[in-house]
Amino acid sequence: MIHKIELQQQFLHGSFSKEYQPIITVNSGDSLHLTTPDIQWGYSPARNVERTVYTSREKEERPGHSIVGPIAVKEAKPGMVLEVRVNELVPGWYGRNWSGGNKSWQNEKLGITESKQVQLDWALEPETMTGTCTIGERKFHVGLQPFMGLMGVAPASEGVHPTAPPRSVGGNIDCKELIRGTSLFLPIEVEGALFSIGDGHALQGDGEVSGTAIECPMDYVDITLIVHEDMNINMPRAKTPTDWITFGFHEDLNEATAIALDEMVQFIQSQYHIEKTEATALASVAVDLRITQVVNGVKGVHAVLPHGAIRG
């Protein structure tokens, strides 16, 4: 079954909690079609239409990303895994990103903490998947690779949790590899899973070094939610059109790297039924380690194993 979720304030929130009531309950295998706001909680469907600004229905003191949800899946129970299959993504007509003008470790290292903040306004062309911005009198052009920066389920721990740091149940992963055709696998910790999605990105480099990608609304998001009873994972995992990916999140980049690597080595072990040392040796010749993002307090690293890189 396909469920269409309209962009309405009653469906938006800016934090995670297992206590939030779902906006809809679906069956495993159902698909959802939805629209998501931009990073500043706004949305305009066309250049000649004024942008509408929304607020969170949960009335948080400091709401984070605007996310749609939570969406409950009937069959989902703690210990199972939720597959989020990304079928289609169509970015809106505009996007923005910012640099400098605030205190962050990377801005301090680059010497731009005290600089005036720069905002780049991007004109996006979903039909050609291109973006254009103007700096001074010069135009700059990029090819787009849209993905959702934030996909996650509710953590089991008590309280209200901010959206910014990614965690073991997903959230603000900000991995540019999670494009159309990808399946993201998330460990479920609560009944119904309580899945939420948002933070559309038209394009981002590994690291997200200024703190923002081309932040954009998504005119159209098509996802399918599937519950797996026979999977057992402790961290998010993804299967993209070209790779298998494992993730690590930690305040310390070395620790994040270790988590992502250990998850990948375990994956290789499970695929080929070999010892951990043997799997690590194979990983050393076939797996790439990439910095997902360094700007969300909790840093992210992803380990990438191309399909067909190891045959045996």
C-alpha positions in Angstrom: 0.0 0.0 0.0 1.1 3.6 -0.7 0.4 6.3 1.9 0.6 10.0 1.0 1.6 12.3 3.8 0.8 16.0 3.1 3.2 18.7 4.3 1.4 19.9 7.4 2.6 21.3 10.7 0.8 18.6 12.7 3.2 16.0 11.0 6.5 17.9 11.8 8.7 17.7 14.9 12.2 18.7 15.8 13.5 16.0 18.3 13.3 12.3 19.0 11.3 10.6 21.8 9.7 7.2 22.2 6.7 9.0 23.8 5.7 10.8 20.6 2.5 9.6 19.0 2.8 8.4 15.5 1.2 10.4 12.7 0.4 7.2 10.8 0.7 3.4 11.3 1.7 1.3 8.3 2.4 -2.3 7.5 5.8 -3.7 6.7 6.3 -3.3 2.9 4.1 -0.2 2.7 5.5 2.8 0.8 5.2 6.5 1.7 5.1 9.5 -0.5 5.9 12.8 1.2 7.3 16.3 1.0 9.9 17.7 3.4 10.7 21.3 4.4 14.0 23.0 4.2 16.5 23.3 7.1 14.8 26.5 8.3 11.4 24.8 8.5 10.1 26.5 5.3 8.8 25.3 1.9 8.0 26.9 -1.4 6.7 24.7 -4.2 7.7 27.1 -7.0 9.6 30.3 -7.7 6.5 32.4 -7.8 5.0 31.0 -4.5 5.7 32.6 -1.2 7.6 30.3 1.2 5.5 29.0 4.1 7.3 28.6 7.5 6.2 25.8 9.8 6.9 25.1 13.5 7.1 21.8 15.5 4.0 20.3 16.9 5.9 19.1 19.9 6.7 22.7 21.0 10.3 22.0 21.9 12.2 24.9 23.4 14.9 24.5 20.8 13.6 22.3 18.0 16.3 20.9 15.7 15.8 19.7 12.1 12.3 19.7 10.8 11.4 16.0 10.4 8.3 14.2 9.3 7.0 11.6 11.7 7.1 9.5 13.7 5.7 6.7 11.5 4.9 3.5 13.2 5.3 0.1 11.5 2.9 -2.5 13.0 5.3 -5.5 12.9 8.3 -3.6 14.3 9.5 -4.8 17.7 12.7 -4.1 19.7 15.6 -6.3 18.4 14.3 -6.3 14.8 15.7 -4.2 11.9 13.9 -1.6 9.9 14.9 -1.3 6.2 14.3 2.1 4.7 14.3 1.7 1.0 14.8 5.0 -0.9 12.9 4.7 -4.1 12.9 8.3 -5.4 14.1 11.8 -4.3 13.2 15.0 -6.1 14.7 18.2 -4.6 12.8 21.5 -4.6 13.7 24.5 -6.8 16.0 26.2 -4.2 18.7 25.5 -1.7 21.0 27.3 0.7 24.3 26.7 2.5 26.3 28.8 4.9 29.9 29.2 6.0 31.8 31.1 8.8 30.4 33.6 11.3 30.0 31.1 14.2 32.1 29.2 16.7 32.9 25.7 15.6 36.2 23.8 15.7 36.6 23.8 11.9 35.8 27.5 11.6 38.4 28.2 14.3 41.0 26.1 12.5 40.3 27.9 9.2 40.3 31.3 10.9 36.7 32.3 9.8 34.9 32.2 13.2 34.8 36.0 13.3 34.1 36.5 9.6 30.7 37.6 8.4 28.6 34.5 7.7 28.3 33.8 4.0 25.0 32.4 2.6 25.0 30.8 -0.9 21.6 30.8 -2.6 21.3 27.9 -5.0 18.9 27.7 -7.9 18.2 24.0 -8.4 17.0 22.3 -11.6 15.6 18.8 -10.7 15.1 17.9 -14.3 18.8 18.2 -15.2 20.0 17.6 -11.6 22.1 20.8 -11.7 22.6 23.7 -9.3 23.8 27.2 -9.7 24.9 30.0 -7.3 26.4 33.4 -7.8 29.4 34.7 -5.9 30.1 38.3 -6.8 29.8 38.5 -10.6 30.6 34.8 -11.1 28.3 31.9 -11.5 29.2 28.5 -10.1 27.6 25.2 -11.3 27.4 21.8 -9.7 25.8 18.5 -10.4 23.3 17.4 -7.8 23.2 14.1 -5.9 20.2 14.4 -3.6 19.8 12.4 -0.4 18.1 12.6 3.0 20.4 13.8 5.7 18.2 12.5 8.5 16.5 9.1 8.8 16.1 7.4 12.1 14.0 5.6 14.6 13.3 6.5 18.2 15.9 5.5 20.8 14.7 3.4 23.8 16.3 5.8 26.4 14.0 8.1 28.3 13.5 11.7 27.5 13.7 14.0 24.5 16.7 13.7 22.2 18.1 16.4 19.9 18.2 15.7 16.2 21.7 16.9 15.5 24.0 14.0 16.6 23.6 10.7 14.8 23.3 7.7 17.1 23.0 3.9 16.9 19.4 4.1 15.7 20.3 6.5 12.9 19.1 10.1 12.8 21.3 12.9 11.3 23.7 10.6 9.5 24.5 13.1 6.7 26.0 10.4 4.4 26.0 11.5 0.8 26.0 7.8 -0.3 22.4 7.3 0.7 21.0 8.2 -2.7 18.0 6.8 -4.6 18.2 3.1 -4.8 19.7 2.7 -1.4 18.4 0.6 1.5 19.3 1.9 5.0 19.0 -0.7 7.8 18.3 0.6 11.3 18.2 -1.3 14.6 14.8 -1.0 16.2 14.6 -0.2 19.9 10.9 0.6 20.5 7.6 -0.9 19.6 6.5 0.3 16.1 10.1 1.6 15.4 8.8 5.3 15.2 10.6 6.3 12.1 11.2 10.0 11.1 12.8 11.6 8.0 13.9 15.0 6.9 16.9 17.3 6.2 17.0 17.1 2.4 20.3 17.7 0.8 20.8 18.4 -2.9 24.6 17.9 -2.7 27.2 17.5 0.0 30.9 16.6 0.1 32.2 14.0 2.6 32.7 15.9 5.9 30.1 18.6 5.3 33.0 20.9 6.2 31.2 24.2 6.5 28.4 22.7 8.6 25.9 22.6 5.8 25.2 20.8 2.5 23.0 22.4 -0.1 20.1 22.4 2.3 16.9 22.1 0.4 13.2 21.0 0.6 12.3 17.8 -1.1 9.3 18.1 -3.4 8.9 14.3 -3.5 10.2 11.5 -1.3 9.3 7.9 -2.0 10.4 5.4 0.6 9.4 1.8 1.5 9.6 0.5 5.1 10.3 -3.2 5.6 10.7 -5.0 8.9 13.3 -7.8 9.1 13.0 -10.3 12.0 16.1 -12.3 11.0 18.6 -9.5 11.0 20.8 -8.5 14.0 22.7 -5.2 13.8 23.9 -2.7 16.5 24.5 0.2 14.2 23.0 1.5 10.9 24.1 -0.3 7.8 23.4 0.6 4.1 23.3 -1.2 0.8 23.6 1.4 -2.0 23.5 0.7 -5.8 27.3 0.3 -5.7 28.5 -0.5 -2.1 27.8 -2.0 1.3 28.4 0.7 4.0 28.8 0.5 7.8 28.9 3.5 10.2 30.6 4.7 13.3 29.6 7.7 15.4 31.6 9.2 18.3 32.9 12.6 19.5 36.4 11.2 18.9 37.1 10.6 15.2 39.4 7.8 16.0 36.7 6.0 18.0 34.1 6.6 15.2 36.6 5.1 12.7 37.1 2.1 15.0 33.3 1.5 15.2 32.7 1.7 11.5 35.7 -0.6 10.8 34.6 -3.1 13.4 31.1 -3.2 11.9 32.5 -3.8 8.4 34.8 -6.5 9.6 31.9 -8.2 11.3 29.9 -7.9 8.1 32.7 -9.5 6.0 32.9 -12.3 8.6 29.2 -13.0 8.3 29.3 -13.0 4.5 32.2 -15.3 4.1 32.3 -17.3 7.4 35.9 -16.5 8.2 37.9 -15.4 11.3 38.1 -11.8 12.4 41.8 -11.5 11.6 41.1 -12.9 8.1 38.2 -10.5 7.5 40.4 -7.6 8.6 43.0 -8.6 6.1 40.4 -8.6 3.3 39.1 -5.2 4.5 42.6 -3.7 4.3 42.6 -4.4 0.5 39.0 -3.8 -0.4 37.4 -1.3 2.1 37.6 2.5 2.0 37.2 4.5 5.2 35.5 7.9 4.6 34.6 10.8 6.9 30.9 11.2 6.8 30.7 14.5 8.6 32.6 16.3 11.3 30.1 19.0 12.2 27.4 17.4 14.3 29.2 17.2 17.7 29.2 13.4 17.2 31.5 12.8 14.2 30.7 10.1 11.6 32.8 7.7 9.6 31.6 5.2 7.1 33.4 2.1 5.8 32.6 1.3 2.2 32.9 -2.1 0.5 32.1 -2.0 -3.2 29.9 -4.8 -4.6 32.0 -7.5 -6.2 35.3 -6.2 -4.6 35.6 -9.5 -2.7 34.6 -12.7 -4.5 35.0 -16.1 -2.9 
